[in-house]
Amino acid sequence: MFRFQPQKRCYLGPIKLDSQPVRWIRKHRSFASREWLEGQVRYGKWVSEHGKPNHFQIYTIVYEGTKPITVLIKIKWQPQQVLIYHAHARA
């Protein structure tokens, strides 16, 4: 049986940042901010993690100069909010 995966979501509820993404933002201030992360969660493509219910990954591409950087954002959906618990950039 195939599971339906929506391409994009529009999440308008509250978003909470864990301590790791807050430290990550300080290191990547050239493009990352709290508002940028929240925008990616609100309007980005959520890909479910296998074996982890309510856990999703969001992949986005950012250009720093001429170099593309892929950013992975890991989130956990809860009925009251979405928790951003991990952010990672790789070239």
SULLIN-V588816 format. One record per residue. OMEGA is omega in whole degrees, -180 to 180 (none if undefined). D_CENTER is the distance of its C-alpha to the mean C-alpha in whole Angstrom. Layout:
BEGIN
OMEGA,D_CENTER ; OMEGA,D_CENTER
END
This chain:
BEGIN
180,27 ; 177,24 ; 180,21 ; 177,20 ; 177,16 ; -180,15 ; -179,14 ; 175,12 ; 173,12 ; -178,13 ; -176,12 ; -179,14 ; -180,15 ; 180,14 ; 180,11 ; 177,12 ; 174,10 ; -176,12 ; -178,14 ; 178,13 ; 178,10 ; 177,13 ; -179,15 ; 179,12 ; 179,12 ; -179,16 ; -176,16 ; -178,15 ; -178,16 ; 178,17 ; -172,14 ; 173,12 ; 178,12 ; -179,11 ; 179,12 ; 178,10 ; 179,6 ; 177,8 ; 178,9 ; 179,6 ; -177,5 ; -171,9 ; -178,10 ; 178,8 ; 179,9 ; 177,8 ; -176,10 ; 176,12 ; -179,13 ; 177,16 ; 179,18 ; 180,16 ; 178,16 ; 176,13 ; -178,11 ; 175,8 ; 176,6 ; 177,4 ; 176,7 ; 179,8 ; 180,11 ; 177,13 ; 173,17 ; -172,18 ; 177,22 ; -175,23 ; 176,20 ; 178,17 ; 176,14 ; -180,11 ; 176,8 ; 178,6 ; 179,3 ; -177,5 ; 174,6 ; 178,10 ; 175,11 ; -177,15 ; -178,17 ; -173,17 ; 170,14 ; 179,10 ; 173,10 ; -175,7 ; 180,9 ; 173,8 ; -174,7 ; 177,9 ; 175,11 ; -176,14 ; none,17
END
